[in-house]
Amino acid sequence: MPEKKSGFFYGYVIVIACFIVMVVSIGINYSFGVFFEPLLNEFGWTRATISGAYSLFLAIYGPLAIIGGRLNDKFGPRVLITISGLILGLGFLLLSLTSAVWQLYLFFGALMAMGLSIGFVPLLSTVARWFVKGRGLMNGIILSGTGAGSMLWPLVMNWIIAGYGWRTLFVVLGIVSIVVVAVAAQFLKRDPQSVGLSPYGGNAAVSTTPMPETGLSLREAVRTPQLWLLLAIVLTMGYTTFTALVHIVIHAIGLGIPTAVAGGALSFYGGMNIVGRIGMGVLADRIGTKRAYVIGLVLLALNMLWLLAVKNVWMLYLFTGVFGIAFGTFAITSPIMAEFFGLKSHGALMGISETAMVVGAAAGPVLTGYIYDVTGSYQLGFMINAVIAVIGLMLGLVVRPLRK
């Protein structure tokens, strides 16, 4: 029997559950820079070596995200997110036993990549199916969970590391990942038709029978220049944003800024990222996804140019604040894919988009770390970062929606 209509739309439960998963899984992942100093101090590994673990994580995560998106198109998010939480938790628990580089690469670079690959794209595709009206805002809200996590976790991590050590930190993160993500996953449902509802703002009649989804097939979409331009933009965003995320804390410490203040800047980024994620989603709903996308790319390019000038605390905090807002551009990726290509293969297309993102994100941190190891400075690496951000902006100005 179809569910009766009521004043409360279950899609909001979906959004809350997705937000919680984002806070834990992605928020912790985006705080990787906090792990840098304790690993450097204990093992004496180079920055390129530690960055390489993150790059391996991204390189494995990307292709697997395509599989995660395809599985979500067919089976829905509840089982996938539950398994994701279990794998992420196991990865952190094993990281607490790390004593060699190969273990860092195996437990973080490989195992946790597997867990996250089935725990991110399904959330975006699920929300896209539940909302037509306000899709940009809802994507912004759930993705603001990454900002909330980025604001919360550096403070928690630094406190645990200072009082109990980094090994205890990984144990705590493992337990939190298993419990919180697995519980939140039980509230997720693939689409509104599965519970006798219509998408918010949609015109479909209420039915327990899934409605056929419109849009381009995966094969049709990959033949369009629009897809490849969007993937190139996402690649540039992945390179620039993750380079900054991984290296900004250790760079600030190298400038003579105290560790706690540098970590606080990352938390400030997380707070502003909440504003950016939601703000960009609202902006996309009001002025269109393409225009909002360009505005975000402008902010990102200007901010990466500013990074070259950062020398003290106020300049650092200005960078991380604008960076958090500009990072919100990622919130528009799912709506723009749905708008350009429809929902028929949305999960797979978002998986491909994530692959493009991690190609850039895998290259950026390790290349920048290598340049630092060779030159003893971040100047050249950050200059390359700024140039790539400008290229992304130029591509954003060129891309146009499909003609219908």
C-alpha positions, 0 to 999 in steps of 0.5 A: 500500500502506498504511504499516505501523504502527510505534512512531513516529507521523508526526504528530509530524513534522508538529508539528515542521515546523509549529513551525518554520514558526511560529517563522519566519513568525509569530514575525517578524510578531509582532515588528513593534514592533521595526521602529518606532524605526528607521523613526521615526528615519529617515523621521520618520513618525507612529506612526499611519502605521507602525501603518497598514501593520500594520493594512493587512497584517491587513485583507488577511490576514483575508479571504485566510485564508478562501481559504487555509483552503478550499484546505487543505481540498481540497489540503493544506498542502505546496504552500501553505506552500512558496508562503507562504515564497517570498512572505514572503521576497520581501516582506522583500527588497523591504522592504529597498529601502523609501524611501517610505510607499507601499512600506511599505504595498505590500511589508509591508501587501499582499504579506506579507499574501498570503504569511501568509494561506496559511501559518497556517490550513493548519498548524492544520487539518493538526494538527487532522486528525492528532490527536484525543487530545491535540489541544489539546496539539499545537496548543499546541506548534505555536503555541508556535513563535510564542512562540519566535520572539517570544523569539528574533527581537527579540534578533536584530533589535536586534543586526542593526539596531545593527550593520548597519542595518534594511535588512540586517535585512530581507535576512536575514529574507527569506533565512531565510523562503524557505529555512527555511519552504520546506524545512519545508513538504516534510514536511507531509501533509494527513491521516494517511489519505494515508499509510495511518495513523489520527489519533492517538487516533482509531478509524478503520481504517488506509486509504489512502482518505481517510475522510469527515470529520464535522461541520457544513458551512460553511453550517450552521456560520454559522447557529449563534449559537455561531460568531458568539459565538466570532468576537466573542471572537476579534475582541476578542482580536485588538484587545487583543493586537495593540495591545499587541504593536505599541505596548508597545516604543515605549511603554516607551521613552517611559517612559524605559526603555532600548531594549534593555531594552524589546526584552528585555521583548518577548523575555520575552513570547515565552518566556512565550508558549511556556509559555502556548501549551503550558499552555493546550493541556494545560489544554484537554485536561484540563478542557475547551476552554470552561473553559480558554478562559474562564481565558485570557480572565480573564488577558487582561482583568486584564493589559490593566487592569494595562497602564494602571498600567505605569510602570517596568521590573518592571511592564513585565516583569510585564505582558509575562510574563502577556501571554505566558501569556494570549496562549496562549488563541489555541492553544485556538481551533482545538480549540474550533472542531473540538469545536463544529463538527467537521472537515468545514469546519475550514479554512474556519472557521479562516479566518473566525476569522482574519478576525475576529481581524484585524478587531480586530487591524487596528483596535487598533494604528492607533486606539491610534496615532492616539489617541497622536498626538492626545493625546500619551499612551497612557492613553486608548488602553490604557483602551479596550483594557482595556474590550474585553478585559473584553467578550471575557471576558463573551462567553466566559462566555456561549458554550455548545457545540452540543447534539448 
